[in-house]
Amino acid sequence: LFHFAPAEERLRAAMEKARQVPRFRAEGRRGLVPTAPILVQYGLRGTEGALSLVKKDLPVAFEGVGSQALRAEFEEATRTAGEALERHATWLRKEMPAGPEKAYALGEERYAGWLRAAERVTTPLPELERWALAEIEAARRGIQEEAARLKPGARPADVVAAITADHPPTGRVVAEARRIAEEVYTWVRAKDLVTFPTDARVRIDDTPDFMRWSFGSMWSPGPFEKAKDVVATFYATDADPAWPPEKQNEHLTAFCHRGLENLAIHEAYPGHFVQNMHQIRVGFGLRGGRLTLC
């Protein structure tokens, strides 16, 4: 996705990651506990995407890169990774123990530990769940109120259906996302809502094949990335024209015009893209033995 270094250097980095896949699979089998079937399905789709990356996308991306000996190493590394991913997908389909619908994939103790370490959230899980369910109910009430305002007497589900039915056709999602994002950018600049360090824009493209299990995702350069051609990219997954029309339409409701406005605000302006523009300009240093922002 990112051309962060010369092609041969990126090839070697991809090889090193591919060599770690069997260990990753083994750790996954040891660490996962019986969990909700829907989470298993998400895991399976992600594994299938990784398998597509290893078997199809990486060989194309690095075609002709490096010496014959290096390419032989690369082919062996991706073959080993592919076999491990295939075994993992089979395990998820046939052997992964099913758990309750509300089960945590890592188990409650590990998940609570992850929240403490990664998010600094120490609230007990039962309390977090009560808060989340209360927020869901508040959102439902909000939808009912807005539906009544927009179309008095109509069912909220019908109002939502009418809004999500207003979407671009198959093949036009990326183009519409770019157009709407530019409109949002112009509006945010005109209102002077945030400071833009540069005039850079987010790149919006169709999602690569190996990630098409995702509706959309934002990929931003890390805070220490210096390569100029590593550009923040939002990937939007258009419908597959080979799908039946009803499946295409169901998929495209996620990219209705109002939804695309929300995506542009959240992911780009003044969302994650602008956040990243500032983040990569933050310096860190030690002064008097203390870590400070520069």
ZAKEZA-283123 format. One record per residue (C-alpha): residue in three letters; x, y, z. Coordinates in steps of 0.001 Angstrom, whole numbers, plus 500000, padded with zeros to 6 digits. Example, Ala and Ser with C-alpha at 12.3 -4.5 7.8 and 13.67 -1.06 7.14 Angstrom:
REM residues 2
ALA512300495500507800;SER513670498940507140;
This chain:
REM residues 294
LEU500000500000500000;PHE502850502398500861;HIS506013502912498824;PHE507986503721501964;ALA511319502465500605;PRO512946501079497424;ALA511172498013496034;GLU513854495516497052;GLU513836496778500633;ARG510058496477500751;LEU510340492961499305;ARG512682491911502109;ALA510321493423504692;ALA507389491512503180;MET509438488307503331;GLU510181488802507016;LYS506500489286507783;ALA505545486253505686;ARG507991484110507664;GLN506206485067510881;VAL502781483843509701;PRO503143480233510960;ARG504075481534514428;PHE501206484018514298;ARG498816481164513459;ALA500122479037516337;GLU499752481930518793;GLY496241482541517544;ARG495208478960518148;ARG496670479072521648;GLY495238482470522579;LEU491705482390521196;VAL488911480978523310;PRO485410479864522224;THR483807483030520967;ALA480771484477519230;PRO480169482939515770;ILE480029486395514157;LEU483549487139515412;VAL484759483830513998;GLN483295484840510635;TYR485123488178510755;GLY488326486333511561;LEU487766483960508674;ARG487166486796506218;GLY490325488532507391;THR492317485313507026;GLU490970484805503514;GLY491981488384502693;ALA495497487771504006;LEU495671484586501922;SER494688486563498812;LEU497407489105499622;VAL500086486438499986;LYS499114484323496987;LYS497981486961494491;ASP498808490575495357;LEU502376490301496671;PRO503683488303493669;VAL502201490915491326;ALA503474493859493396;PHE507035492532493448;GLU507171490995489998;GLY510720491296488606;VAL512122492844491810;GLY515486491596493096;SER517873488874492040;GLN516847485358491113;ALA518075484113494498;LEU516091486766496363;ARG512984485939494380;ALA513397482270495235;GLU513508483224498933;PHE510416485342498474;GLU508508482534496765;GLU509408480116499563;ALA508383482610502267;THR505010483337500635;ARG504396479630499972;THR504972478827503653;ALA502772481753504730;GLY500017480707502337;GLU499996477142503634;ALA499797478382507237;LEU496910480724506385;GLU495039477948504576;ARG495387475713507648;HIS494201478573509854;ALA491149479193507656;THR490292475489507805;TRP490629475567511588;LEU488312478566511855;ARG485721476915509603;LYS485733473430511094;GLU487552473257514430;MET487312476599516249;PRO484980475947519205;ALA481807478016519069;GLY481042480161522081;PRO478116482254523295;GLU476965485072521015;LYS478300487666523480;ALA481627485938524177;TYR484933487842523991;ALA487365486476521407;LEU490299486784523812;GLY488332486025526957;GLU487137488674529413;GLU490378488841531406;ARG492615489323528376;TYR490242491824526787;ALA490090493876529988;GLY493899493778530119;TRP494109494991526526;LEU491769497896527304;ARG493937498890530267;ALA497197498703528305;ALA496094500109524956;GLU493306502544525812;ARG493926503281529519;VAL490345502162530181;THR490004500640533638;THR486203500618533849;PRO484931497089534643;LEU483522495313531583;PRO479973494933532980;GLU479836498701533555;LEU481168499378530045;GLU478528497072528595;ARG475726498842530500;TRP477001502190529214;ALA477184500895525623;LEU473653499491525723;ALA472360502760527152;GLU474038504655524304;ILE472425502330521771;GLU469016503057523269;ALA469733506796523216;ALA470698506529519540;ARG467459504701518784;ARG465459507446520442;GLY467416510009518441;ILE466607508200515194;GLN462932508126516110;GLU462935511861516863;GLU464738512757513630;ALA462483510481511571;ALA459427512191513034;ARG460907515582512175;LEU461791514603508605;LYS458605512716507802;PRO455874512882510442;GLY453911509670510774;ALA456425507496508902;ARG458185504567510527;PRO461850505292511377;ALA462921502229509369;ASP461182503614506267;VAL462872507007506656;VAL466275505365507035;ALA465565503167503989;ALA464716506229501897;ILE467951507983502905;THR470201504974502283;ALA468503504263498931;ASP470011507520497616;HIS473410506105496711;PRO475738506090493696;PRO475489503158491278;THR478016500330491171;GLY481310501620489836;ARG480790505199491046;VAL481477504946494780;VAL485078506210494638;ALA484262509060492257;GLU481364510215494458;ALA483464509879497598;ARG486148512102496030;ARG483580514703494953;ILE481864514855498337;ALA485180514907500230;GLU486281517919498191;GLU483004519685498977;VAL483478518987502687;TYR487094520199502511;THR486021523472500882;TRP483306523996503515;VAL485652523275506453;ARG488260525685505043;ALA485653528374504462;LYS484382528038508046;ASP487964528004509374;LEU487083525121511679;VAL490586523659511976;THR494160524545511038;PHE495510522744507968;PRO499341522477508075;THR499461522045504269;ASP497112522029501286;ALA497412518237500958;ARG494298516183500277;VAL493466512647501292;ARG493744510090498510;ILE490563508089497928;ASP490801504805496000;ASP489001501524495536;THR489912498888498113;PRO492600496367497064;ASP491341492840496410;PHE492803491335499568;MET490933493831501780;ARG487519493774500147;TRP485955492217503246;SER486108495796504590;PHE483607498493503567;GLY486236501182504038;SER489479501886505858;MET491885504763506432;TRP495627504206506014;SER497843507044507236;PRO501646507300507396;GLY503133506791510845;PRO504519509661512942;PHE508132508829512005;GLU507514508278508279;LYS509640510584506122;ALA509087509249502593;LYS507242511908500594;ASP505294509463498450;VAL503702507733501462;VAL500286509357501189;ALA497296508921503488;THR494664506920501628;PHE491035506150502306;TYR489904502931500645;ALA486213502579499784;THR484917499181498647;ASP482605499460495651;ALA480034496784494911;ASP481067493887492694;PRO479180494091489364;ALA479114490284489294;TRP476870490215492379;PRO473086489912491989;PRO471444493366491785;GLU469849493047495225;LYS473215492300496844;GLN474835495253495048;ASN472063497550496270;GLU472338496280499845;HIS476096496896499811;LEU475765500381498305;THR473385501582501012;ALA476504501904503203;PHE477741504505500700;CYS474579506562500374;HIS475255510256499773;ARG474550511241503385;GLY476770508388504508;LEU479587509545502221;GLU479375513002503781;ASN479736511406507208;LEU482699509333506005;ALA484428512393504556;ILE483998514293507828;HIS485095511397510019;GLU487984510047507934;ALA489305513188506279;TYR488165516736507068;PRO488408517511509937;GLY488807513850510941;HIS491637511341510929;PHE493450512777507907;VAL493810516221509500;GLN494618514562512826;ASN497464512674511140;MET498725515827509407;HIS499326517326512851;GLN500474514084514480;ILE503387513538512113;ARG504599517072512880;VAL504765516524516636;GLY508313516123517917;PHE509443514301521030;GLY512477515039523135;LEU514045514529526548;ARG514579517622528661;GLY515983517294532146;GLY515257513557532093;ARG511569514106531227;LEU509827513268527976;THR508327516411526463;LEU506476517389523293;CYS508526519681521118;
